[in-house]
Amino acid sequence: MNALDEESKTMEQLGHRVQVRLSDHRQGHLDKDPGIVVDGDGRYWVVWHGYRPKADRVLVRSLKGSRRGPLLTVSEQDGVNFQPRIVSSGDEVWVVWVGRRGGRWCVLGRSVREMGKVVRLAESDANLAFSDVTSDGMGRVWVAWTELVEGQRRGFG
């Protein structure tokens, strides 16, 4: 039996699922594209795209046991913000997403534990999308995304 079998067995033994309302919005708005990660302290962090017409936001909330942390807005401005991804790297939790700033497409990142400064990881007049993020176990965060170049999507990182 390998570690995956052990993990699956444990999950089956739980025999239930946990359901937590992350957003307090009940007006029929579409919250979508969730991601989840567990940090080094065992705290769950959930990120999602808070869709609002012309006012998209990237939102994150932590969960520890049955306690919800505060709802945090990761994106520093409303507007085009979508495709959030989340990663834990040591003591840090980072969110990466795609947005538009000043008429340009951007891949943006932010450390959410202390709500650090938003970092522009890439910027282009061309359409940037489909970002993804991982960490390497040495505290470094790695990001990849695509850019529409001459009608074709190309990968960058």
C-alpha positions as CSV (number, residue, x, y, z in Angstrom):
1,M,0.0,0.0,0.0
2,N,1.4,3.4,-1.0
3,A,0.9,6.8,0.6
4,L,-1.9,7.6,-1.9
5,D,-3.8,4.5,-0.8
6,E,-3.3,5.5,2.8
7,E,-4.6,9.0,2.1
8,S,-7.6,7.6,0.2
9,K,-8.4,5.1,3.0
10,T,-8.3,7.9,5.5
11,M,-10.7,10.0,3.4
12,E,-13.1,7.1,3.0
13,Q,-13.0,6.5,6.7
14,L,-14.1,10.1,7.3
15,G,-17.4,9.2,5.5
16,H,-18.5,12.8,5.3
17,R,-17.7,16.0,3.5
18,V,-17.2,19.5,4.9
19,Q,-19.2,22.3,3.3
20,V,-18.4,25.9,4.2
21,R,-20.0,28.9,2.6
22,L,-17.0,31.1,1.6
23,S,-18.7,34.1,0.3
24,D,-21.6,36.0,2.0
25,H,-22.9,37.2,-1.4
26,R,-26.4,35.8,-2.0
27,Q,-27.6,38.0,-4.8
28,G,-27.0,35.4,-7.6
29,H,-23.6,36.7,-8.6
30,L,-21.3,34.1,-9.9
31,D,-18.3,33.1,-7.8
32,K,-16.2,30.6,-9.7
33,D,-12.8,29.1,-10.4
34,P,-11.8,28.1,-6.8
35,G,-8.4,26.8,-5.7
36,I,-7.3,25.5,-2.4
37,V,-4.0,24.9,-0.6
38,V,-2.9,23.9,2.9
39,D,-0.1,25.9,4.5
40,G,2.6,24.7,6.9
41,D,0.4,25.3,9.9
42,G,-2.5,23.2,8.6
43,R,-4.6,26.2,7.7
44,Y,-6.6,25.8,4.5
45,W,-6.7,28.8,2.1
46,V,-9.3,29.0,-0.6
47,V,-9.1,31.5,-3.5
48,W,-11.8,32.2,-6.1
49,H,-12.9,34.6,-8.8
50,G,-15.6,36.9,-7.4
51,Y,-17.4,37.8,-10.6
52,R,-19.3,41.0,-10.7
53,P,-20.1,42.8,-14.0
54,K,-17.2,45.2,-14.7
55,A,-16.0,44.7,-11.1
56,D,-14.3,41.3,-10.9
57,R,-12.3,40.6,-7.8
58,V,-9.9,37.9,-6.6
59,L,-11.0,36.8,-3.1
60,V,-9.3,34.5,-0.5
61,R,-10.4,33.1,2.9
62,S,-8.6,30.9,5.3
63,L,-10.1,28.0,7.3
64,K,-8.8,26.4,10.4
65,G,-10.9,23.7,11.8
66,S,-14.5,25.0,11.6
67,R,-13.4,28.7,11.9
68,R,-13.5,30.9,8.9
69,G,-10.9,33.7,8.6
70,P,-11.9,37.1,7.2
71,L,-12.8,37.5,3.6
72,L,-9.9,39.2,1.9
73,T,-9.8,40.9,-1.4
74,V,-6.5,40.0,-3.1
75,S,-6.9,42.1,-6.2
76,E,-5.9,45.7,-5.5
77,Q,-8.6,47.1,-7.8
78,D,-11.9,46.0,-9.2
79,G,-12.1,45.4,-12.9
80,V,-10.7,42.5,-15.0
81,N,-9.3,40.0,-12.5
82,F,-9.7,36.3,-13.2
83,Q,-8.2,32.8,-13.2
84,P,-6.8,32.9,-9.6
85,R,-4.3,30.2,-8.5
86,I,-2.9,29.6,-5.1
87,V,0.3,28.0,-3.7
88,S,1.9,27.5,-0.3
89,S,5.6,28.0,-0.1
90,G,7.1,27.5,3.4
91,D,5.4,30.1,5.6
92,E,4.0,32.1,2.7
93,V,0.8,31.7,0.7
94,W,0.8,33.3,-2.7
95,V,-2.1,34.0,-5.1
96,V,-1.4,34.6,-8.8
97,W,-4.1,35.8,-11.3
98,V,-4.6,37.5,-14.6
99,G,-5.9,41.1,-14.8
100,R,-5.8,44.3,-16.8
101,R,-4.1,47.4,-15.5
102,G,-3.8,50.6,-17.5
103,G,-5.2,48.8,-20.7
104,R,-2.5,46.1,-20.6
105,W,-2.8,42.4,-19.7
106,C,-0.9,41.4,-16.5
107,V,0.0,38.3,-14.5
108,L,-0.2,39.5,-10.9
109,G,0.9,38.0,-7.7
110,R,0.4,38.7,-4.0
111,S,1.4,37.2,-0.7
112,V,-1.8,36.8,1.2
113,R,-0.8,36.0,4.8
114,E,0.2,39.6,5.4
115,M,-1.5,41.0,2.3
116,G,1.7,42.2,0.8
117,K,2.2,44.5,-2.2
118,V,0.7,43.3,-5.6
119,V,3.6,42.3,-7.9
120,R,3.4,42.5,-11.7
121,L,5.0,39.2,-12.9
122,A,4.3,39.8,-16.6
123,E,2.8,42.6,-18.6
124,S,1.8,42.8,-22.3
125,D,-0.5,44.4,-24.9
126,A,-1.2,40.8,-26.0
127,N,-3.7,38.7,-24.2
128,L,-2.2,36.9,-21.2
129,A,-4.1,34.0,-19.6
130,F,-4.1,30.6,-18.1
131,S,-1.5,31.2,-15.4
132,D,-0.4,28.4,-13.0
133,V,1.8,28.4,-9.9
134,T,3.8,26.0,-7.9
135,S,6.6,26.0,-5.3
136,D,9.8,24.0,-5.2
137,G,10.1,23.3,-1.4
138,M,12.9,25.8,-1.1
139,G,10.7,28.8,-0.6
140,R,10.7,29.7,-4.3
141,V,7.4,30.3,-6.2
142,W,7.3,29.4,-10.0
143,V,4.7,30.9,-12.3
144,A,3.8,30.0,-15.9
145,W,1.2,31.6,-18.2
146,T,0.3,31.8,-21.9
147,E,0.4,34.8,-24.2
148,L,-1.4,35.2,-27.5
149,V,1.4,35.9,-30.0
150,E,0.7,36.3,-33.7
151,G,-2.6,34.4,-33.2
152,Q,-1.1,31.5,-31.3
153,R,-0.8,30.8,-27.6
154,R,2.7,30.4,-26.3
155,G,3.9,29.4,-22.9
156,F,6.1,31.6,-20.7
157,G,7.3,31.5,-17.1
